[in-house]
Amino acid sequence: DIRVNGNTPLDTLFDFPLLLPASFCTDLARHLAKLSKLSGEWDLCDRLSEAYQVIKLLLKAGKPRTESQSRVSLADAYIQEHYPEKLSPADLARALHMSVPSLYRWFHTAYGMTPANYINHFRLAQAALLLETTEKSLEFVGESIGIPDMSYFSRLFRLKYGLPPAAYRRQMAKPPAYSPSAEQPR
């Protein structure tokens, strides 16, 4: 969790490869081994030096994102962190250092929808996940995703998934129906 200027996550500014080239792996392993051996109070400068060497290697392996890619990553990161809270387009615009009208124009270009619609889509995806994986009450699910009004939550959920939350949970809990045609020939 490396942040630039104390607030911008580094991975919103750079794309990092999932697999590093072998040459990077050797150097990275060497620096990480040194870092793990240093533990004393007097080794602080050495630990910081090794940590910066690791960051330097990662930055060499990564490539800077375009401004638009960075802004998308920042918007996604901000929404993921704050979706359970009351989150308005003005809050998002402030976090992205934009005016609200600019945010709406940019969101329409980047996501094809308004900021509020995108936030609600994200919240509802989180709700679906909670309904599938927990037995928490519907009220708890609604509150935990930032939509405490149960009728509004249910209406939005039904619009997106075609079922109210309770019916969705029941449907997702059922084992798939047996189909003879799905059986493999012997």
Secondary structure, 3 states (H helix, E strand, C coil): CCEECCCEEHHHCEECCCCCCHHHHHHHHHHHHHHHHCCCHHHHHHHHHHHHHHHHHHHHHCEECCHHHHHHHHHHHHHHHHCCCCCCHHHHHHHCCCCHHHHHHHHHHHHCCCHHHHHHHHHHHHHHHHHHHCCCCHHHHHHHCCCCCHHHHHHHHHHHHCCCHHHHHHHHHCCCCCCHHHCCCC
